[in-house]
Amino acid sequence: MKSDESPGVRHLREQRRAAADLGAAPVIIDTDIGGDPDDALAVAAAARTLPRLALVITSDETGSSFGPGQRARFARVLLDALQRAEVSVVEGCSVGDTRYYCVDGLVPDGVGRQPTGVVDAVRAVCERASGPVCWVGMGPLSNLAHIVEHAPDLLPRLSVTQMGGALAYRHPDRAEHNIRLDMPAARTVLDAVADRRLAVPEFVISDVTWNQQIAVDSQSRIYRALTASGAPSWATLVARHLDRWFERFHPESLQHDALTLSVALDLPYVTSGPVRVVMDEIGRMRRGREQEGVLLRLSVSARYRPFMRWLTRTLDPATQLDATPKAG
């Protein structure tokens, strides 16, 4: 019987089947940690649950206002506090000076700048693995575009889940935040998908992540757990980060990035499907018609309450979790 699938949809289905062993794949997190605390909460959740967390790369890195490489320094301190010193941290791309940074003063002076070799670090993770490598993007697509341009041989190894994009962004006059921060990088990545150098990624879009049910504020169970008496140093650090965000930017933090992490881990909270996407000249996305645009997987809905139960349990210091890498 002749299939009525388009070549693009068939290619996507084949890629998903080929990636069925992602449960054992090492994880790379690409994050603009140190701004909205949802990145720090997602990194902490990964560090507490994933022995296979291998590398954290920073994006939208700080510039002259705060000094270069401050996000990576903060990531290093957080991972060390979480007893994950074996997870490498690499200072990634900057897109110019950033205002989305609020952990200044929370990193000890003795913590130096982190290495800057994104390609070398990703290659090292790929060389240690026999199969696919999970890439979880939580910031602009600058570092992934850097891999596309400077290490295309690594692209077949990457299974990408990316927070960003929107089909109906709440500000219709502009692109979604992560796309807007580096539109050339987003175009570079979509071009690599279109010509099949990069497997079809899954985008967890703002249409789904912008929901008050996944907000964390000073009254949330997560915040109360992080600030409880006797909380460990990592929890105190994340709580201080939340306080800075509440004081300087907004009284709550939506958990866009932890929801994206849950998709990469194949947890049952987000439903996605294939969608053809066209990006306009300022980075806004719309659905393509027929064969127009590039085929992506986009989130279409989420089960927010079960997700928040999982995240709350994962981030509660009283929950005993063991992410110690196993020998073998």
N, C-alpha and C positions, 0 to 999 in steps of 0.2 A: 504494500500500500504506500502510495506517495505521501510524504509528510507535507503538511501545510505550514510548517514552521519556516520563518525567514532564516537565511543563513546566519544573521546576527543572533537571533534567539537560540538557534541550534548551537552556535559557538558558545554562548553563555551557559547553556545547559551542560555542555561537555566540560567546560572549565569548572563548573561547580562540582561535577562528578569527580574530576581529577583532583580536586582539593579536599576530598573526603577525609583525608588523614590530617587535617589541620589541628585536630585535638592534641597532637604531639609536637606541633610546630613551634619553634622559638618565636617570641613576640618582640617586635620593635615598636616603641611608642614615640611618636613625633608630636611634640607638645609645645605650646606657648605658655608653659607653667609660670606662675608668678603674677598673672593678671587676674582674670576671673578664677576664683578658687575651684571651679569644677574640674580644671585640669589636675590640681593637686589631689583632690578627692579621688579622681579616676586613677592617678598614678599610685596612690596609697592602696586603693582597692586591688590593683594589679599586683603590687608588691606583696600584699598580704595573702594572695590566693594563687599566684602563678609561679611555680618553680621555674617555668620556661621563659619568664621575662628575662630578656638578654641585653637590651639596649634602650636607653632613653636619649633621644635627640631633641634639641630645643629649636624652636622656630620663632620668628618675629623677635629675634634677640635684641637686647638692649643696646643703645648707642651712647652718645656723648652725655646725655642727661643723667644717666645712672651709672655709666661706665660699661664697657663691652662685656658680654658673656655672663650677665648676672642671673639670667634664668637658669643656665646650666649649673652655676654654683648653688643655687637654691635646690635644684633637683638632686644634686649630689648630697647635700645636707639631709634632705628628706629621706632619700634611699638609705643613707647610713643610719639614720635614726630608726628606720624600719628593719634594720639588720640585713640589708640587701647590698652590702658593699661590693659584692661580686658583679652587680649589674653595672655595665659601663654607662657613662654619661658623656655625650659629645655636644659641644657647642655648635649649633647649626646656623642656618642663614638668618641674616637681618634684612629687614625691608626698610631700613631707616629708623630714626629715633622713634620710640614708641611711648605712648602715654599709658598703655595698658600694663602697668607694672606697679605692684603695691606691697612687695615684700622687702623693700629696702630696709636695711638695719636688722633683718632677721637671720642673716648669714654671718657666722663668725669670721673675723678678719683673716684668720689663719687658713681659710678654705680658698685655695687659689683657683685661677681659671682652669677650665676643663679642656681636653683636647678638641681640636677643630676639624679633624679629618672625617667628614661624614661618609665619603665613599669607602675609605679604608675600614671604618667601623662596620658598615653594612656588609661589606665583602667578608669580613671576618666572621660575622654571624652566619652568612650563607655557607661559608666553607666548613663550619662546624656542624652544619645540618645536612642531612641526606635528602630531605624533601623540601616542601614549601616553607616559606617564612611569612608570618603574619605581620603586616604593617598597619598600625592603628594611628591614623592621622587625627589630631585634635586641634590643629592650628592651620595657618595658611599652607598651601601645597608647595612651598618653596623648596624644601629638602627633597621631596619626591621628584620634583622637576629637575633638581640637580642630579639625581640618579639617572633620570631619563637622558639628560644631556651628556653626562660624563661617565656613566657606567651602564650603558644599555644592556650589556650582557647579564646584569643582575635582574633585569625586569621579569624574565620568565619565572624567577623564584618567588616573586612577591605576590601575596594575596592581600589586597588593599581594602581596608574599611576606613572611610573618611567622614568625619563630622564636617558638614558644610553644604552650601548650596540651598536653594529654595525654589519652588515653583510658584509660590504665592507669598513672597517675603512681606513682612509687616510694614516695611518701608518701600513702597513700590517704585520710588525714584532711584533706588540704588540696589547693588548686589548684596547678597548675604555677607556677613562679616568676614569669614575665613576666605571666601572667594575675593572679596573686595581688597583685602590686605595685599594680595599679590595676584592680580588678574593674569599677567603673562605666565606665571607658573601654572595656574589652573588650565590655561589654554594648552600649554605644553603637555600636561598630563592627559587631557582629553584627546589631544592629537595622537598620543601614544596608544591610547585605548582604541581610537578609530582605526589605526592601521595595525592593530593587534600585536604591537610590541609589548603591551601591558595587558594582562588579563582584566576582564571587566570588573571594575571595583564596585563596592557597595557604598553609597552615600547615605548617611543618616542626616536627613535634611531638616532645616529649621522649622518647616511646616509641622514636623512631628515633635521635635525637641523643645519647641517653645510652648511649654505647658506648665501651668502653675502647680500641677500635681507633683512635679519633680523639683520644686523649689526647696532650697535649704536656707533658713534664716535663724535668728538667734533663739527662736522658740522650738526649732525642729528637734526631733529625737536624735538625729545625727550630731547636731551641735551640742546637745546636752551630754551625749556620750563622750564626745571629744573633750569636754570641759569638766567632766566628773572628777571628784577628788581622787588623787592617785593616778590620774591618766598618764600614760608613758610620754616620753619626750616628743615622739612623732605626732601624737594627737594634740599636744599643746602647741606645737609648731603650726599644724594645720588650722587649729582654732584661732591662733593669732593672725594667720593669713586671712581667715574669714572675717575677723574683726576689722582688719584694714580695709577689706573690700566693702564691708557694710558702711564704714565711716567715710570712705573716699568716693565710692562709686554708686552702690545700690544696696538697699537693705536686704537683698536676697541673692542667691546664686542658683540658677537653673542648671540641672545636671546633664547638660548636653553631652559632655565627654564620657561620663560613666555609662550613659545609655549607649553611646557608640561602642565603648569597650564591651558591653554585654552582647552586642551584635557580633563583634569579632570573636567572642568566646562561644558563639552559637547558643546563647541562653535564650529562652523562649519568650522574650518580652517585646520584640519588634517584628512586624511583618513587612516584608519588602517585595518588590516585583520589578520586572524589566520595563524600562521607560526610555524612549528616545528623547534626547535632550539637545536643545540648541541654546548656545550662549550668545547674548547680544554684545554690542560694542562696549558696554559698561559692566559686563559680567553677570547680568541678570539671566536666569534660566527660564525656559519655557519648554513645553512638550513639543517634540518634533512631529511632523506629519509623515506617515508611511516610512520611507527610507531616509528621511531628513534627520540630520544631527548624528549624535553618537549614542550607542546603546549603553546604558548604565543600569545598575540596580539601585532603586530609590526606596527609602522607607515610606510606608503609606499609613501605618498606624502603630500604636504601642499600648501595651498593658502596663500603665504607669504604677498602679498600686503594688502589684507583685514585684516590679522592678525596684521600687523604693524599699520594699521589705528586704530584698536581697542586698541592696546597697547599705541599708542601715545595719543589718547584721554583719556585713563584711567590714564596715568601718567602726563598729563598736569594739573598743579595746578589750572589753570583757569577753568577747568571742574568741575562743582559742583557735587560731588558724596556723597552719604550718606550710609555708611556701619555701622551705629549705630545699635547694636543688638536690636531687638524689644522685648518688654515684652510679656510673654505668655507662 
